[in-house]
Amino acid sequence: MSGTEDIRALEAELSAAIAAAADEAALEAVRVEALGKKGRVSLLMRGLGAMSPEERQTMGPALNGLKDRLNAALAERKQALEQAALSAALAAERADVTLPPRPEAMGSIHPVTQVMEELAVIFSDMGFTVAEGPDIEDDFHNFTALNFPPGHPARDTQDTFFMQPRADGSQMVLRTHTSPVQIRTMMSVKPPIRIIVPGRVYRCDWDQTHTPMFHQVEGLVIDRAAHMGHLKGVLMDFIAAFFETDEVRVRFRPHYFPFTEPSAEMDVGYSRDGETLKIGAGDSWLEILGCGMVHPNVIRNCGLDPDVYQGFAWGMGVDRLAMLKYGAPDLRDFFANDVRWLAHYGFSPLLQANLATGLS
Amino acid sequence: MKFTLSWLKEHLKTSATLAEIADAMTMAGLEIEHVENPADSLAAFTVAKVIEARPHPDADKLRVCTVDTRDGIKEIVCGAPNARSGMLAVYAPLGAYMPGADFTLDAKPRKIRGVESHGMLCSAAELGLGDDHDGIIDLAGEWPVGTPAAQALGAGDAVIDFEVTPNRPDWLGVAGVARDLAAAGAGEYVTPKVEPVKGNFPCPVAISTDWAEACPVFAGRVIRGVRNGPSPDWLQKRLKAIGLRPINALVDVTNLISHDRGRPLHVYDAAKITGAIRARRGDGAADRFEALDGREYAPDESMCVIADDARALGLGGVMGGEYSGCTDATTGVFIESAWFDPVITRATGKATGIESDARRRFERGVDPGFVLPGLELATRLILDLCGGEPSEVRVAGAIPAPPADIAFPVSEVKRLTGLNLPRAEIVNILTALGFGVSGAGDVVTVSVPSWRRDCEQKADLVEEVARIHGYDRIRAVSLPRPKGRRTPTATPGQNRARAIRRMLALRGYHEAVTWSFCETAEAALFGYTQGLALANPISSELDVMRPTPFPHLLKALQENADRGAADPRLFELGPAYMTDAPDGQISVAAGVRRVLAPRHWAGARAADLFDAKADALAALAAAGAPVDSLSVAAEARGWWHPGRSGVIRLGPKTVLAEFGELHPAVLKKLGVEGRVIGFEVYPDAIPQPKRKAETKARPALVRSAFMPVRRDFAFVVDEAVTAQDVIRAAKGAERALIADVALFDVYRGKGVVEGRKSLALEAVIQPFDKTLTDAEIDAVAKKIVAAVEKATGGTLRG
């Protein structure tokens, strides 16, 4: 017989079988038939030992070549089959990618909180800390120490909420302003003092532009040199930073507050563009806050000497600032807790007012 | 406080326009509330003369007028029946806005039945001056063509309304306004000095003040033989212009002086006075009288009564009585000019609810220096208007002392305002306001006028100087930045609040802000008993300080659902009140959401108490609470579902949070439908982090080089045993090696007897110094089994 011819025939047969294998099991069967322990190629190779050296010289390389080629063909076929199987599997796993994912709710931060955080950033940059105090106050902190002595007519302007009298006859009030925290701070901290005090305040008044609870932010500076020029400077710097404007037109008008002397109200210029107000410049004035030099009686009431220590204070509405900056038209909505309003006027929790990335 | 421009000009000689006066008022601290200037809406209209009025060629009812106007001779078509040659009319140019008819004339001449009309002749109604549509205005008198219509119509007096701050009773008189405006440079203060009127006979009415604190001085006099009746036209017009109703001449005089000089007076019908008049304490029911407001009052002993020997005649400084009031029949009048204490007047006003012009002035403190001039001024006016013969003036008590002098270092102006003013200017301003300045040194002595009782100390004078000089001239100076390194200013509590808010918002909750007060019945649902009720709530639904934000949050949740919101979630981080003391207020982060039927194409589960627990734990973790050291117990308070709620504690006592399903009965009482889960987190209860070390560097990370081994266990335990008990026991079995124990299955049913359950755990065993042998791992597993059995009585499930 001619060995090499037989090998060629065998190769053709096995190659055809490999190519015809429809799956990995059939391919494995071909491999065992050819190259398994008792495979046809293996048996032929086992026969090499019985051959003459001349025959072996021809048949050895021929069989080895056959084995290599079959292995390569098997590997190639295997890969092709795997690829086809994967393609088939993937084809079966097709999804409608337009279906909605599992819902995840996203909430929001209330505009009052946002504005308070913006205030903290702006004033922190000027060296102010944020102070806090209780909502239920005594007469001393809310009135008397602030130079509203008992019977003072200015007490009438405060629309005060009173608590039911205590057993001892004393009567607490809901703070009508954040100013009691001025007193608490001056009585406990040695000047220099720079604080802002955001918080809830209460007045017995409820109509389109008043709610019985609202938010104020108080500012207080006490040292040995702070004067009205600084007061104007701080507030103008604040307006520029908060309303994010280079143009700051303000007007300080004399006014009366029991706890400041001299006292002033500050107006800011604005212009109207349709429904929205542009704060900073313009021909119209908008009253925005009350302020003044801390009254010497107040400084004295806190145990400090008004000839040594001086300074200024101001107070303004946080809700109002939010309305002006962010265009919410109705104060009452701030406390109505309609999720549509909260989602629209609220802020992303990922937004954190700061100097590097901006206020909002 | 209202006044008219012409009234002001009796006290202020000025060429300033209305706008300039309003501006000067604003900058001097007299805050304008409203300026009504009839001339403004009439500015476009002027007097015109109809040279000829002839019939329209094409229309019977129209006339064509040739009119001499400010803009030259015009042809104007007019439909008024009274248009006639030679009349003076009011001319509206093309393009003018007609305030009464609310339309604007075409800017171009318009053809009316073929004749071009170059403007309009106006009726009173078209100008907004009345209802007279019958014809065009036919001006009486002689007016040059081009005269402003406001002037020709006599409609020109502007009314200014401004806010009187509580410290400035002198602004409750027009003269006081004029004084400040003059000082501010808006004109010259020309109020004439009051000349006394000599009395012809002794005052027949005896006066005494029996309560000097309430009424330190009471002056009066009688004028006999007066003829009372309606006051003259000029006086009625003046009072009406500022919204006062004329009564009769005697009463109108007192109202005039009250608004002109801020000096309240009272006039009594002398015939109704029995014996002496005295100011004294009220005597309750015995003093019952009918006041001029038609209501009865019985003044108690805290109130100052003016009485004669027979009856109470009025409440001193607040309101007079009906009985002794002046009528048209009055022929003798007793005029009272007294000074009533501001605090007592205010208390009486508040107690009686009477808001009168007298109260408004006395409670702010009227000028004690004008007690007698006020009486003399009234005498003069009454004599002028009603005739009669005045008695001598009688004065009981003593006029309160003028305010004390102030030692004023002029440097105070610079110290407090930064203004560097020459001494002369400071002196000029104070002098113009009526202060006296004496002394030549750095510290001058300032005497305070009797009408400026608000000025007590240096700062008050600084305000006067700065106010009149102009706040706008104070230079703004940025606050110098503190020296040195900038440190963060937020407190740990503030940072905690920020973190909690952000965590909850990220978890789907919208931040709400709800009222700090709620209804007592609602508060009671959440444990409130007493001590936080408001004395004067704004409504019965907001009458107590809330013990928790829950009532409002839950109701808001329902309101949102009622509006159609699919799955509203709300939280609030705000106050809750335990007592009315400063430390009785705590901060609470509360959140609520509804339990809704799950709907998702890929399958879903309904929210349950473990979602609320996860929210609470997430909030606590955000706030820096040691979440690995917390314990949970089914011991939440009564407003939670008894079986589906828990309390999260640190150690045995410190409660950090409650969570779970709200009690269905509580929800029902609040009108909330369905089930609701929620949580309350108490940020203040989280222990403060230890004081920060000098360095922010963290300790070195310890990582094991060896693979952790995971082993599963299932324990059968009694129902009463909690997952926490089993996990704790397993974790404690070999602390050095057991890194974590996680529960992954709870099974009840076949294979587990009734009343028991199977809890499946995975323990993570983490060696640090070598790979564990099987025997070593088995030893740890045995320890776990033994520990759980010992602690819980559970058995390993076979």
Chai-1 contact restraints between the chains, C-beta under 6 A:
chainA,res_idxA,chainB,res_idxB,connection_type,confidence,min_distance_angstrom,max_distance_angstrom,comment,restraint_id
A,A105,B,G508,contact,1.0,0.0,6.0,A-B,restraint_1
A,G107,B,A505,contact,1.0,0.0,6.0,A-B,restraint_2
A,G107,B,G508,contact,1.0,0.0,6.0,A-B,restraint_3
A,G107,B,Y509,contact,1.0,0.0,6.0,A-B,restraint_4
A,G107,B,H510,contact,1.0,0.0,6.0,A-B,restraint_5
A,S108,B,A505,contact,1.0,0.0,6.0,A-B,restraint_6
A,S108,B,H510,contact,1.0,0.0,6.0,A-B,restraint_7
A,I109,B,R501,contact,1.0,0.0,6.0,A-B,restraint_8
A,I109,B,A505,contact,1.0,0.0,6.0,A-B,restraint_9
A,I109,B,E511,contact,1.0,0.0,6.0,A-B,restraint_10
A,H110,B,E511,contact,1.0,0.0,6.0,A-B,restraint_11
A,H110,B,V513,contact,1.0,0.0,6.0,A-B,restraint_12
A,V112,B,V513,contact,1.0,0.0,6.0,A-B,restraint_13
A,S124,B,T489,contact,1.0,0.0,6.0,A-B,restraint_14
A,M126,B,L479,contact,1.0,0.0,6.0,A-B,restraint_15
A,G127,B,P482,contact,1.0,0.0,6.0,A-B,restraint_16
A,T129,B,T489,contact,1.0,0.0,6.0,A-B,restraint_17
A,V130,B,Q494,contact,1.0,0.0,6.0,A-B,restraint_18
A,P134,B,P582,contact,1.0,0.0,6.0,A-B,restraint_19
A,P134,B,Q585,contact,1.0,0.0,6.0,A-B,restraint_20
A,D135,B,P575,contact,1.0,0.0,6.0,A-B,restraint_21
A,I136,B,D580,contact,1.0,0.0,6.0,A-B,restraint_22
A,G151,B,V343,contact,1.0,0.0,6.0,A-B,restraint_23
A,G151,B,R346,contact,1.0,0.0,6.0,A-B,restraint_24
A,P153,B,P166,contact,1.0,0.0,6.0,A-B,restraint_25
A,P153,B,E363,contact,1.0,0.0,6.0,A-B,restraint_26
A,P153,B,R364,contact,1.0,0.0,6.0,A-B,restraint_27
A,A154,B,P166,contact,1.0,0.0,6.0,A-B,restraint_28
A,F161,B,L534,contact,1.0,0.0,6.0,A-B,restraint_29
A,F162,B,A535,contact,1.0,0.0,6.0,A-B,restraint_30
A,F162,B,N536,contact,1.0,0.0,6.0,A-B,restraint_31
A,M163,B,D580,contact,1.0,0.0,6.0,A-B,restraint_32
A,Q164,B,A533,contact,1.0,0.0,6.0,A-B,restraint_33
A,Q164,B,A535,contact,1.0,0.0,6.0,A-B,restraint_34
A,M172,B,D580,contact,1.0,0.0,6.0,A-B,restraint_35
A,R200,B,S516,contact,1.0,0.0,6.0,A-B,restraint_36
A,C204,B,I538,contact,1.0,0.0,6.0,A-B,restraint_37
A,W206,B,I538,contact,1.0,0.0,6.0,A-B,restraint_38
A,P212,B,I538,contact,1.0,0.0,6.0,A-B,restraint_39
A,M213,B,W515,contact,1.0,0.0,6.0,A-B,restraint_40
A,M213,B,S516,contact,1.0,0.0,6.0,A-B,restraint_41
A,H227,B,L416,contact,1.0,0.0,6.0,A-B,restraint_42
A,H227,B,T417,contact,1.0,0.0,6.0,A-B,restraint_43
A,H227,B,G418,contact,1.0,0.0,6.0,A-B,restraint_44
A,M228,B,T417,contact,1.0,0.0,6.0,A-B,restraint_45
A,M228,B,G418,contact,1.0,0.0,6.0,A-B,restraint_46
A,M228,B,I474,contact,1.0,0.0,6.0,A-B,restraint_47
A,G229,B,G418,contact,1.0,0.0,6.0,A-B,restraint_48
A,G229,B,I474,contact,1.0,0.0,6.0,A-B,restraint_49
A,G229,B,R475,contact,1.0,0.0,6.0,A-B,restraint_50
A,G229,B,V477,contact,1.0,0.0,6.0,A-B,restraint_51
A,H230,B,V477,contact,1.0,0.0,6.0,A-B,restraint_52
A,H230,B,L479,contact,1.0,0.0,6.0,A-B,restraint_53
A,K232,B,A476,contact,1.0,0.0,6.0,A-B,restraint_54
A,G233,B,A476,contact,1.0,0.0,6.0,A-B,restraint_55
A,G233,B,V477,contact,1.0,0.0,6.0,A-B,restraint_56
A,G233,B,S478,contact,1.0,0.0,6.0,A-B,restraint_57
A,G233,B,L479,contact,1.0,0.0,6.0,A-B,restraint_58
A,V234,B,L479,contact,1.0,0.0,6.0,A-B,restraint_59
A,M236,B,A476,contact,1.0,0.0,6.0,A-B,restraint_60
A,D237,B,S478,contact,1.0,0.0,6.0,A-B,restraint_61
A,F252,B,Y471,contact,1.0,0.0,6.0,A-B,restraint_62
A,R253,B,T26,contact,1.0,0.0,6.0,A-B,restraint_63
A,P254,B,G29,contact,1.0,0.0,6.0,A-B,restraint_64
A,P254,B,R467,contact,1.0,0.0,6.0,A-B,restraint_65
A,H255,B,G29,contact,1.0,0.0,6.0,A-B,restraint_66
A,Y256,B,T165,contact,1.0,0.0,6.0,A-B,restraint_67
A,Y256,B,N167,contact,1.0,0.0,6.0,A-B,restraint_68
A,E261,B,A459,contact,1.0,0.0,6.0,A-B,restraint_69
A,E261,B,D460,contact,1.0,0.0,6.0,A-B,restraint_70
A,E261,B,E463,contact,1.0,0.0,6.0,A-B,restraint_71
A,P262,B,V462,contact,1.0,0.0,6.0,A-B,restraint_72
A,P262,B,E463,contact,1.0,0.0,6.0,A-B,restraint_73
A,P262,B,A466,contact,1.0,0.0,6.0,A-B,restraint_74
A,A264,B,Y471,contact,1.0,0.0,6.0,A-B,restraint_75
A,M293,B,L416,contact,1.0,0.0,6.0,A-B,restraint_76
A,P296,B,A459,contact,1.0,0.0,6.0,A-B,restraint_77
A,F335,B,V513,contact,1.0,0.0,6.0,A-B,restraint_78
A,N337,B,A512,contact,1.0,0.0,6.0,A-B,restraint_79
A,N337,B,A556,contact,1.0,0.0,6.0,A-B,restraint_80
A,V339,B,H510,contact,1.0,0.0,6.0,A-B,restraint_81
A,V339,B,N560,contact,1.0,0.0,6.0,A-B,restraint_82
A,V339,B,A565,contact,1.0,0.0,6.0,A-B,restraint_83
A,V339,B,P568,contact,1.0,0.0,6.0,A-B,restraint_84
A,L342,B,H510,contact,1.0,0.0,6.0,A-B,restraint_85
A,P349,B,R502,contact,1.0,0.0,6.0,A-B,restraint_86
A,P349,B,A505,contact,1.0,0.0,6.0,A-B,restraint_87
A,P349,B,L506,contact,1.0,0.0,6.0,A-B,restraint_88
